[in-house]
Amino acid sequence: MQIHSSKTDKNKEIIRKEYVCYKEGVRKISAANIRRQGLTREGCGAKLSVMNNRSGEGLAVSQFVEGHNHLLTTPKKSLCSCTFKVDLFTMVTNSELNSKVDALSKELQATQEGVATLKSAVEEINTSLSKLTSFVMGKNPEGFAQEFDRGRSDCKKILE
C-alpha cells in the first residue's frame, strides 16, 4: 500500500489520507523498446481512505475496497516496501529484543572468559621468558648460544 493523496488543515493536522495498492493504475505504453522489470501496474482497485472523526478525536476508516486483481506479494518483493520495513521494525516486541540482548550478553561473557584465559597464558609465558633471560644473563651468553645452536641445551631444565 502507498499513500495516494492526503489533506491537511491550516494547522497541518491530517484530515484525510487515501492509501492505494502499489499496483494501482496502468503502465504507460511507449514506442521505445525498453526492458521492463515485470508487471508494476495492473489496474488494481484496492483502496483504503481514512478521515478524522467529526468529534476531532482520532481517525476513522471512511472507505475500504479489498478488490485486489493480482496475487499479493510479500513486502520484501514489492517495490514500495520502505514504509512496511519501518513498520516491521517498530513491531518487534520487547521480548524478542530482550532475548537478543540476553544472547549477546552471554556471548560477551564467554568472550571475556576467553580473554582472561589468554591473558593468564601470556603471563605464564612472560614469566618463563624472564626466567630464561635471567639464566642466560647469569651464565656466559655466548656459550649458551653455542650450546643452544648445537641442540644440547634442554630448555625445560632451564625453565624449572
FENLINVEN-V581714 format. One record per residue. N is the residue number from 0. RES is the residue in one letter. BURIAL is I if it has 24 or more other C-alpha atoms within 12 Angstrom, else O. Layout:
n = <N & N>
res = <RES & RES>
burial = <BURIAL & BURIAL>
This chain:
n = <0 & 1 & 2 & 3 & 4 & 5 & 6 & 7 & 8 & 9 & 10 & 11 & 12 & 13 & 14 & 15 & 16 & 17 & 18 & 19 & 20 & 21 & 22 & 23 & 24 & 25 & 26 & 27 & 28 & 29 & 30 & 31 & 32 & 33 & 34 & 35 & 36 & 37 & 38 & 39 & 40 & 41 & 42 & 43 & 44 & 45 & 46 & 47 & 48 & 49 & 50 & 51 & 52 & 53 & 54 & 55 & 56 & 57 & 58 & 59 & 60 & 61 & 62 & 63 & 64 & 65 & 66 & 67 & 68 & 69 & 70 & 71 & 72 & 73 & 74 & 75 & 76 & 77 & 78 & 79 & 80 & 81 & 82 & 83 & 84 & 85 & 86 & 87 & 88 & 89 & 90 & 91 & 92 & 93 & 94 & 95 & 96 & 97 & 98 & 99 & 100 & 101 & 102 & 103 & 104 & 105 & 106 & 107 & 108 & 109 & 110 & 111 & 112 & 113 & 114 & 115 & 116 & 117 & 118 & 119 & 120 & 121 & 122 & 123 & 124 & 125 & 126 & 127 & 128 & 129 & 130 & 131 & 132 & 133 & 134 & 135 & 136 & 137 & 138 & 139 & 140 & 141 & 142 & 143 & 144 & 145 & 146 & 147 & 148 & 149 & 150 & 151 & 152 & 153 & 154 & 155 & 156 & 157 & 158 & 159>
res = <M & Q & I & H & S & S & K & T & D & K & N & K & E & I & I & R & K & E & Y & V & C & Y & K & E & G & V & R & K & I & S & A & A & N & I & R & R & Q & G & L & T & R & E & G & C & G & A & K & L & S & V & M & N & N & R & S & G & E & G & L & A & V & S & Q & F & V & E & G & H & N & H & L & L & T & T & P & K & K & S & L & C & S & C & T & F & K & V & D & L & F & T & M & V & T & N & S & E & L & N & S & K & V & D & A & L & S & K & E & L & Q & A & T & Q & E & G & V & A & T & L & K & S & A & V & E & E & I & N & T & S & L & S & K & L & T & S & F & V & M & G & K & N & P & E & G & F & A & Q & E & F & D & R & G & R & S & D & C & K & K & I & L & E>
burial = <I & I & O & O & O & O & O & O & O & O & O & O & O & O & I & I & I & I & I & I & I & I & I & I & O & O & O & O & O & O & O & O & O & O & O & O & O & O & O & O & I & O & O & I & O & I & I & I & I & I & I & O & O & O & O & O & O & O & O & O & O & O & O & O & O & O & O & O & O & O & O & O & O & O & O & O & O & I & O & O & O & O & O & O & O & O & O & O & O & O & O & O & O & O & O & O & O & O & O & O & O & O & O & O & O & O & O & O & O & O & O & O & O & O & O & O & O & O & O & O & O & O & O & O & O & O & O & O & O & O & O & O & O & O & O & O & O & O & O & O & O & O & O & O & O & O & O & O & O & O & O & O & O & O & O & O & O & O & O & O>
